[in-house]
Amino acid sequence: MPYHDYWRSSASYRVRIALALADIPWRSVAVDLVDGAHQRPEHRSRNSQGLVPVLDIDGQRFTQSLAIVEYLDTTRALGLLPAEPAARAHAQALAASLAVDVHPVCNLSVVRHATGGEEPARTKWMQHFITPGLTAFEALLARYEHNPYCTGDTLSIADLCLIPQLYNAERWGRALHRASAHRRGRHRVLDAPGVRPRSPGRGSPLNGHVYVHGGHAGCRRGVPGDEVPLHAMFQ
Ligand SMILES: N[C@@H](CCC(=O)N[C@@H](CS)C(=O)NCC(=O)O)C(=O)O
């Protein structure tokens, strides 16, 4: 199954988790965003938006990570979205708060356009949007018992958006806090081969794991008990 993705792309990461949950074998066809491969005709012919990911599956080509996740959820009964309409809308709102509202302004092309790709403006830009986005997400989690995932005892579409966003937050927050992350409530798919961001040359950039547990989603450095909730991570 060819999957056109980029290792650091949050949108690609969401779909990798869904593919692992569905036990669908896939082969990464890397589209190097830093090299500009996504803008070339070869990739534009796959996705006129010039974005990743693009998934070829079931004889069709799909773009837009949330649409792909929902397609896999429906066709493979992954249980990522509740059937009950109100619960479904709440789970979708959690997902959209990150994927629709935070993610686009932190996209490579947007950040380059806004900051010229220069530091420290680039990192400041990222933190400016990621911090309130995660704080709001955490407030939205208040309606749920975390057991141990965002909306209950199994991964949901909200987790599929949160996990890449926390990876991204760690990446940009590290300059200030050197926060590594630790996830409790581990799920086998998150450790499945190829799911986590993995630099082709240097291995995984993640030292730790995301956790979503005990009333908070967040990150942890060091020993158990060291949790830092989202709202405290990037102040
Ligand atoms: N809404 C799209 C967003 C896709 C997207 O923005 N992908 C990023 C990588 S995470 C990308 O291709 N960025 C290229 C750029 O900014 O030029 C989705 O969820 O699939």
The ligand as an ORCA input file, in Angstrom:
! r2SCAN-3c Opt
* xyz 0 1
  N      -5.501     19.437      6.117
  C      -4.436     18.651      5.572
  C      -3.130     19.317      5.925
  C      -1.961     18.624      5.284
  C      -0.703     19.387      5.561
  O      -0.716     20.588      5.862
  N       0.422     18.699      5.470
  C       1.678     19.372      5.707
  C       2.602     18.460      6.499
  S       1.938     18.143      8.113
  C       2.335     19.731      4.414
  O       2.248     19.005      3.453
  N       3.000     20.892      4.401
  C       3.683     21.390      3.265
  C       3.855     22.864      3.310
  O       3.493     23.507      4.283
  O       4.372     23.385      2.335
  C      -4.476     17.231      6.140
  O      -4.919     17.077      7.264
  O      -4.084     16.291      5.427
*
